[in-house]
Amino acid sequence: MLYVLNAPVITSYGVYRFTRIAPEAAKKLLLEGFVSAIGHDSTARLMGELLGIEIPFNRITIHMEAGDKAIALWLLNRPSESQVYSREELAAVPCELGLLERVS
């Protein structure tokens, strides 16, 4: 299964690998099918713009199994406590895309 996440989070016990991924490579993976677990509309909109595909807002809980992957937005600055960014505020925060893989 391939997921899209707000942030790189460990969703269940296991061994994970987290690496940077270019937007073009992320888009190529996502075009094969994915489940959005993006819990903030502003994040879904920004990731959709970054990747050039629609990423739906879908506030669900997931539990990654061995072999599952996720494209995650990684904010390089930690937000203030209880901070919820607007789409414009989020676009101003330095960020990268990461590929989170549950290895075992």
C-alpha positions in Angstrom: 0.0 0.0 0.0 1.2 3.5 -0.7 0.0 6.4 1.5 0.3 10.1 1.5 0.9 11.7 5.0 1.0 15.1 6.6 4.3 14.3 8.2 6.6 11.3 8.6 5.0 9.4 11.4 5.5 5.9 12.8 2.1 4.3 12.5 2.9 0.9 14.1 5.8 -1.0 15.5 8.4 -2.1 13.0 11.6 -1.1 11.2 11.3 1.9 8.9 13.5 3.7 6.4 13.0 7.4 5.6 14.7 9.0 2.6 14.3 12.2 0.6 12.3 11.9 -2.6 12.1 14.3 -5.5 8.6 15.5 -6.4 8.9 13.9 -9.9 9.7 10.5 -8.4 7.0 10.9 -5.8 4.4 11.7 -8.5 5.5 8.7 -10.5 4.8 6.4 -7.5 1.5 8.1 -6.7 0.2 7.7 -10.2 0.1 4.0 -9.6 -2.5 4.5 -6.8 -2.5 5.7 -3.2 -4.5 6.3 -0.1 -4.5 9.8 1.3 -4.2 10.1 5.0 -3.8 13.9 4.9 -5.7 15.3 7.8 -5.4 19.0 7.0 -7.0 20.6 3.9 -4.1 23.2 3.5 -1.5 20.3 3.4 -3.6 18.3 0.9 -3.8 21.4 -1.4 -0.1 22.3 -1.1 1.0 18.7 -1.7 -1.3 18.5 -4.7 0.3 21.7 -6.1 3.8 20.4 -5.5 3.1 17.1 -7.2 0.8 18.2 -9.9 -1.9 15.7 -8.9 -5.0 15.9 -6.7 -4.3 14.8 -3.2 -7.6 14.6 -1.3 -8.1 15.7 2.3 -8.8 12.4 4.2 -8.4 12.5 8.0 -8.0 8.8 8.7 -5.8 6.6 10.9 -3.5 4.2 9.2 -1.3 1.3 10.4 1.5 0.6 8.0 2.4 -3.0 7.4 5.8 -4.4 6.3 6.3 -3.4 2.6 4.0 -0.3 2.8 5.3 3.1 1.8 4.2 6.6 2.3 5.0 10.0 0.7 5.3 12.5 3.6 5.6 16.2 3.8 8.5 17.0 6.1 8.5 20.5 7.6 12.0 21.6 8.3 10.9 24.1 10.9 8.8 22.9 13.9 5.5 24.7 14.1 4.3 26.4 17.3 2.2 24.4 19.7 -1.3 24.0 18.2 -0.3 25.8 15.0 -2.5 25.0 12.1 -1.1 26.6 8.9 -3.2 28.1 6.2 -2.2 27.1 2.7 -0.3 30.3 2.2 1.5 30.0 5.6 2.4 26.4 4.9 3.8 27.3 1.5 6.3 29.7 3.2 7.6 27.0 5.5 10.8 25.2 4.3 9.9 21.6 3.5 10.9 18.5 1.6 9.1 15.3 0.5 10.2 12.0 2.1 9.6 8.4 1.3 8.8 6.4 4.5 9.0 2.7 4.0 8.1 0.0 6.6 10.9 -2.5 6.1 9.6 -5.1 8.7 
